Amino acid sequence: MLRHLFCLLIALAAHPAWAAWPADRPIHLVVPFPAGSSPDLLARQVAEPLSAALKQNIVIENKPGAGGNLGTRLVARAPNDGYTLLYTINGPLVTAPTLYQKTLGYDPTTDLAPISLIATSPNVLAVSTTLQISSTAEFVQRAKARPNTLNYGSVGAGSAGHLAMELFKQQAGIDLLHVPYASFPQITTAMLAGDIQASFMVPAIAMPQAKEGKLKILGVTSLVASASLPGLAPLATQGFESFEAISWHAMLAPAGTDPVILLRLQQVLAEILATPAIKDKFSSQYFSAMGANAQALQALMQTEKKRWDEVMVRLNLSLD
């Protein structure tokens, strides 16, 4: 086994693509979200050491639109020469193919090649302090006592928060009314006013409000406790076995990109994401640096798609 691996590494090192790539031209890293967004910030933190390791400029291109689908489609149709890469979140890779079956314009499983899982972060279950509750069990009890009278907010049908709450509702056996908003700041304002009572939110939005006592956080949506969110128990340990609704970032390339290039990127990214500097930067934004390989990313995509497809099919949800 070791001899086989050694021979493989020798072969890869001698491969023309390994030696020639990247040539004297920049690599374009497409981020299908606006500048200043969470994926944009983390992409830039990864791009700097990646550029240094490859000894080549990396140009960040923000291509927002259609919930990340526009930029993802651009990469799926780009030349597979190793000079166009994608840094995206789970939505365009997992839920978009079901939500936009007629209009998506790409298939993540056939048009994109996974490189590496970059980072993961739990969401948090936040409730309005107007409820005056302190635990998930109390929230469920209140919802069962008053079916269809409590409201929850999300940034729209098919969003991560919407699907997470629908999965939670099913497991908890409760009925809540969905109120869509255009943004998390609007959700926060509605929560503070007591117009809605609950929401699955990203920690960067919810935690500052919680630290000031304006929101109550009942738990995190990862299977295990998060080092960046100490003291918050996973919902999976609060009676909701296997409940998971995480956010994650990944890097991919157009399908057909030379496997040797993909492997080199994967190895360099693994080294970068293991450094204390990157781990600390990610943790400050409630993310854990991962560096998992292409096979692990592909397996995650399949697992996530199965989980959320079941929810979307049950809701008969389509955005075409």
N, C-alpha and C positions, 0 to 999 in steps of 0.2 A: 504493500500500500504506500509506504513512504517512498519507495523507489519510483513508483508510478507518479506520485505527486511531484517528486524532484524532476523527473523527465518532462512532465507537463510544464513546469515552470521554466525549464530550459527552453522548451519549444516556444513558449509564449514570449520569452525574452528575445528570441531570435526572429519572431514574427515581424514582417515589414510594418504592419499597422502599429505595433507596439513601439517600434523604433522611430517611425515617421510622424506619428500623431502625438501631440498637435504640432503642425507645421507653423510657419510664420503667418498666422492669421488668428483673429480672436475667436473665442468660443462664445456663442450667444446662449445665455440662460434665460429662458422665457418663464416669467412668473405671471400666471393668468389672473392676477389680482392687483389692485391699485398700489402705488407707492405709499409706504407707511403702514400697510396692512401687516398682520402677523406673518403670513408667508413671505412677504417682501422683506421684512426685517431679518428673519432667520436665513433667508436665501442669501442676503448680502453678508451676513456673518460667516456663512459657509464659503461663499464665493472668494473672499479675500485669501484665506489660507489655501484654498483649492488652486487659485491662480498662481500662488507662490510655488506650490508643489509641482504643478505642471509646467511652470515657467512660461506661461502664456496668459494674455489678457482675457478676462471673462467679462462680458458685457451683459448687464442685467437689462432685460426688456420687459417692461410691464405691459401686458396685453389683457386688461380686464374686460369683462363683458359676459353676460349670460351665466353668471354664477361660476365663472372659471372655465366654462365650456369653450368659449371662443379661443382663448390662448392655447388650451389643450388641443383643440382641433388643428390649430396652426402648426404645432409641433408634430402631431400625428401625420401631417401632410408634407413635412419638411424633408429635405434630403437627409439620408441616413449616413452621413459622412463623419459624424462625431462632433460637428461644429454647431449643432443646435440641440440643446437639452431642455428638459422641462422640470421646473420645481413647482409642485402643486400640493394640494390637500386632498383629503379622501373623497370629497363630493364628486368632482368630475370623473373620478376613477371608479366609484362604487355605486352611487345612487343615480347619477345622471343617465346611465344607459337605460334604466327602467323608467325614469321620469320623462325622458325625451326619446322614446323609441323611434319616432318618425323623423325627428329633426336634428338629432345630435351631430351626425356627420362623421363620427369616428367610433371605433370599438377599442376600448382600452386593452382588451386581451389579445387583439391581433394587430393593432396599429401602433402600439407602444411597447417598448422593451424595458422592463424594470431594471433599475440599477441598484438603488439602496433605499431602505427606510431611514429617514433622517431624524425624525423626532416624533414623540407622542405627548399628548396632554389630556388629562381628564377634563370633562366639563363638571359643573357643579349644579346641584339642585338648590335653587334659591327660592325663598318665599318672602312675602311681604310681612313686615313686623306687625301690620294691622291684624294678622291672624293670631298673634300672641301664642305661638307654639314653639317648641324647642326640639322636636324630633320628627323623624320621618314617620314613625308610628302614629304620632299625634296628627300629622298632616293627612295620612290615609284615613284615620278614624273620623276626622272632620269632613273629609270628602265623602265618605260613605254615609255620614249622617245628613249631608246636604247635597245629594246627587244633582249634577248639572247646575249648581249655583256658584261654584268656584271657577274662576277663569285662569287660563295660563296663556302666556305670550310666547311667540316665536317670530323669527324674521321671515316667515312665510311657509306655505305648504311645501313639503318636501325638504325643508331645511333640517339641519342636524337636530336642532332643538325640538322641532315639531315631531320628528320621527322618534326621538328619544322619549318624549313625553307620552306618545301613543304606545310605545313599548312598555313604559312604566305603568300606564293606566291599565293595560291588559294584565300585567303581572300582579298589580295591586287590587284589581277588581273594582276600580273606581271610574266615575264619569266626571270629566272636566270639560269646560267649553274653551275652544281654541280661538284666540284673538291674534291675528297676524299683524305685525308691524314692519316698518321699512328698515329699522335698524335697532341694534342693542341699546343705544342711548334712549330711544323712544320706549323700549321695554322697561328700562331702568326707571324712567320718569313715571311710567304707568304703575310700576311696582311700588315706588315710593308714595304715590298718591293712593294706593289701594284699589286702583281700577282693575288690576289683575293681581292674582294672589301667588302665582308660581311661574317659574321658568327654568329650563335648563340653559345655563349661560356659560360663556367662556370665563375662566378665572380672572383674566386681565380686566374684565368689565365689572364682575361681581365682587371681587375681593376688596377693592378699595371702599366700596359702599358697606360691605360687611364689617370691615375693620372700624368703621365709624358708627356701627350699630344701626345702619339704615336698612340693611337686609339681613336675613337669617339664612345661613348655609346649612343644609341638612345632611349633605354627603357628597361624595365624589363618584364619578361614573366609571372609574377604572376598577379592575378586579382586585387590585391590591392598593394599599395606601400610597399616596404620592408624596415623595420627599419634599416637593415644592409646596405642598399644602398640608403641613403637619397638623395633626389634631382632627382632621376630617376623615371620618370612616367611609369606606366604600359602601354603596348601596347593596353590593353583593354580600356584605357581611351584616346587613340589617334586615335580613329576611327576603331579599330579592336575589336568589341564587343565580349566578352567572350573568347578572345584569351588567352590561358593558356598553358604553357609548362614548368612545374616545375620539379625539381629533388627532390626526397624524399628517405629517409632511413626508413627501417622497421625491426622489429624483428619477426621471425616466428619460428615454431617448426614442427617436422614431424606430419602429420595427425594422429589422434588417441591419441595424448598426453592427459593425464588426464586434463579435463577442470579446475579442482581445481588448478593444477600447473600453467596452463595458466593464470588463474585469479590472482593468487598470483604474477606472473611476471608482469602482466599488472598493478596491483596496485603499486608495488614497483617502476616500471619504471615511472609511473605518478608522484610519489613523487620526484624521482630523477630529472626528466626533468623540474620540477617546481622550482628547486633551482636556486638562482641567479648565483651561480658559474658555473653551466652547461649552463645556458642561455648565460652567458658572453662568455664562451669558444666557444659555437656554433656560436654566433654572430660574433666573430672574424674571423670565417671561412665562413661567409655569410649564415649561416643556422639559422633557428628558431627552438628551441626545442618545440616539440609538446606533446607527451604523450597521443595521442588519443587512444581510446580503440580498441579492435579487430573488433567490428562492424563497426566503422568508417574507419578502415584500409581496411576491406573487401569492403565497399562501394566505397572507393577511387580506389581500384584495378579495380572494375567493370566499374567505370566511365572512368578511364584512358584507359582501354582496348578498350572500345567502341570508344573513340576519336581517338586513334592511329590505331585501326583496319581499320577505315574508310579511313585513309590516306594510309595505306599499301595496302589495296584492290584496291584503285584508282590507285596506282603506280604498281599494280601487282608485289609486292615485296616479294621475298622469298629468303632465304639464305641457304636452304637445298642443 
